[in-house]
Amino acid sequence: MIQIQEQAIIEAAGKGMDAFLNLFTDAYLAALDGNVTAENMEKLNGYQHTLLAFRFFTDEVREGGFVQLIQNGYGGYVFDNPTAKALKLMGAKRLSKILYKAKEIYDGHRSELERDTTEEEFMAMYEQFEQFDELEEKYMEIEEEETSIIASYVDEHIEDFAQVVK
């Protein structure tokens, strides 16, 4: 089980919900040596994988959208796992809907979205997959509120996300 110091949780919470959630996902990444693989996936439980998928999603979509998320290799981790369902159960229903719609696009164009590309081909994908634009805009509108919902869920169910040590 992932262990996190109680004092670190208190300090991170004082810095805001992103710092609070990142404390957990940083611990997960440390336990996984920085990379999720088939060999190390069992080190995390379903709640932890959901939170880590949310971290990858937010980091990538904030910076470069769904195309970047997928091109950087996180498409399968976010869309092939029950991330959307788990986030819905945590209360992030609007984010869940966006993920379900993005998964439809991803599933329909997976090989094309995941293929190795040059910088030019990568940039052209933004025009080619403009259907992601509306979903990205919707996410940006609800990001803060949905992140707050997820952070509250983690706080209220902290034992599912880490073992807190004094």
C-alpha positions as CSV (number, residue, x, y, z in Angstrom):
1,M,0.0,0.0,0.0
2,I,1.2,3.5,-0.8
3,Q,2.0,5.4,2.3
4,I,1.9,9.2,2.7
5,Q,2.8,11.2,5.7
6,E,-0.1,12.9,7.4
7,Q,1.8,16.2,7.7
8,A,2.5,16.2,3.9
9,I,-1.2,15.7,3.2
10,I,-2.0,18.7,5.5
11,E,0.6,20.9,3.8
12,A,-0.5,19.9,0.3
13,A,-4.2,20.5,1.2
14,G,-3.2,24.0,2.4
15,K,-1.7,24.7,-1.1
16,G,-4.9,23.8,-2.9
17,M,-6.7,20.9,-4.5
18,D,-4.1,20.3,-7.3
19,A,-1.2,20.1,-4.9
20,F,-3.3,17.8,-2.7
21,L,-4.1,15.4,-5.6
22,N,-0.6,15.6,-7.0
23,L,0.8,14.5,-3.6
24,F,-1.0,11.2,-4.1
25,T,-0.2,10.7,-7.7
26,D,3.5,11.6,-7.2
27,A,3.6,8.8,-4.6
28,Y,2.0,6.5,-7.1
29,L,4.5,7.4,-9.8
30,A,7.4,6.9,-7.4
31,A,6.1,3.4,-6.5
32,L,5.9,2.7,-10.3
33,D,9.3,4.0,-11.0
34,G,7.7,6.8,-13.0
35,N,5.9,4.6,-15.6
36,V,2.8,2.4,-15.6
37,T,3.6,-1.0,-17.1
38,A,1.9,-4.3,-17.3
39,E,4.5,-5.6,-14.8
40,N,3.9,-3.0,-12.1
41,M,0.1,-2.2,-12.5
42,E,-0.8,-4.4,-9.5
43,K,1.1,-2.1,-7.2
44,L,-1.9,0.3,-7.3
45,N,-5.6,-0.4,-6.6
46,G,-8.5,0.8,-8.8
47,Y,-8.9,4.0,-6.9
48,Q,-5.2,4.9,-7.3
49,H,-5.3,4.0,-11.0
50,T,-8.3,6.3,-11.5
51,L,-6.6,9.2,-9.7
52,L,-3.4,8.6,-11.8
53,A,-5.4,8.5,-15.0
54,F,-7.0,11.7,-14.0
55,R,-3.6,13.3,-13.4
56,F,-2.4,12.2,-16.8
57,F,-5.6,13.4,-18.4
58,T,-5.4,16.9,-16.8
59,D,-1.7,17.4,-17.4
60,E,-1.9,16.5,-21.0
61,V,-5.3,18.0,-21.9
62,R,-4.4,21.3,-20.2
63,E,-1.2,21.5,-22.3
64,G,-2.1,20.0,-25.6
65,G,-5.6,18.5,-25.6
66,F,-6.8,15.0,-26.4
67,V,-4.4,14.6,-29.3
68,Q,-1.4,15.2,-27.1
69,L,-2.8,12.9,-24.4
70,I,-3.1,10.0,-26.9
71,Q,0.2,10.8,-28.8
72,N,2.0,10.7,-25.5
73,G,0.8,7.2,-24.9
74,Y,-1.9,7.7,-22.3
75,G,-4.9,7.0,-24.5
76,G,-5.2,3.3,-23.6
77,Y,-4.6,4.0,-19.9
78,V,-7.4,6.6,-19.7
79,F,-9.9,5.1,-22.2
80,D,-9.4,1.3,-21.9
81,N,-9.8,1.3,-18.2
82,P,-13.0,2.2,-16.3
83,T,-11.7,5.7,-15.6
84,A,-14.9,7.5,-16.8
85,K,-17.1,5.2,-14.8
86,A,-15.0,5.5,-11.6
87,L,-14.9,9.3,-11.9
88,K,-18.7,9.3,-12.3
89,L,-19.0,7.3,-9.1
90,M,-16.7,9.8,-7.4
91,G,-19.2,12.5,-8.4
92,A,-17.4,14.0,-11.4
93,K,-20.4,13.3,-13.7
94,R,-19.7,16.0,-16.3
95,L,-16.1,15.0,-16.7
96,S,-17.2,11.4,-17.1
97,K,-19.5,12.4,-19.9
98,I,-16.6,14.1,-21.7
99,L,-14.4,11.1,-21.3
100,Y,-17.1,8.8,-22.7
101,K,-17.5,11.0,-25.8
102,A,-13.8,11.3,-26.2
103,K,-13.5,7.5,-26.0
104,E,-15.9,7.1,-28.9
105,I,-13.6,9.2,-31.1
106,Y,-10.5,7.4,-29.8
107,D,-12.0,4.0,-30.4
108,G,-13.1,5.0,-33.9
109,H,-9.6,6.3,-34.9
110,R,-7.3,4.6,-32.5
111,S,-4.6,3.3,-34.9
112,E,-4.4,6.7,-36.6
113,L,-4.3,8.6,-33.3
114,E,-1.6,6.4,-31.8
115,R,0.7,6.1,-34.8
116,D,4.2,7.6,-34.7
117,T,4.2,11.0,-36.2
118,T,6.6,13.7,-37.3
119,E,6.1,17.1,-35.7
120,E,4.2,18.3,-38.8
121,E,1.9,15.2,-38.8
122,F,1.3,15.7,-35.0
123,M,0.3,19.3,-35.5
124,A,-2.0,18.4,-38.5
125,M,-3.9,16.0,-36.2
126,Y,-5.4,19.0,-34.3
127,E,-7.2,20.0,-37.5
128,Q,-7.9,16.4,-38.5
129,F,-9.6,15.7,-35.1
130,E,-11.4,18.9,-34.5
131,Q,-14.2,16.9,-32.8
132,F,-12.0,16.9,-29.7
133,D,-12.1,20.8,-29.6
134,E,-15.6,21.0,-28.2
135,L,-14.8,18.4,-25.5
136,E,-11.7,20.2,-24.5
137,E,-13.6,23.5,-24.2
138,K,-16.3,21.8,-22.1
139,Y,-13.6,20.4,-19.9
140,M,-11.9,23.8,-19.4
141,E,-15.3,25.2,-18.3
142,I,-15.8,22.5,-15.6
143,E,-12.2,21.7,-14.7
144,E,-12.1,23.5,-11.4
145,E,-15.4,22.3,-10.1
146,E,-14.9,18.7,-11.2
147,T,-11.3,18.7,-9.7
148,S,-12.8,20.0,-6.5
149,I,-15.4,17.1,-6.5
150,I,-12.6,14.6,-7.0
151,A,-10.4,16.1,-4.3
152,S,-13.3,16.1,-1.8
153,Y,-13.9,12.4,-2.7
154,V,-10.3,11.6,-2.1
155,D,-10.3,13.5,1.2
156,E,-13.5,11.7,2.4
157,H,-12.2,8.2,1.3
158,I,-8.5,8.7,1.9
159,E,-7.9,5.1,3.0
160,D,-8.8,4.0,-0.5
161,F,-6.0,6.2,-2.0
162,A,-3.2,5.8,0.5
163,Q,-2.2,4.7,4.0
164,V,-1.8,7.8,6.1
165,V,1.2,7.6,8.5
166,K,2.0,9.9,11.3
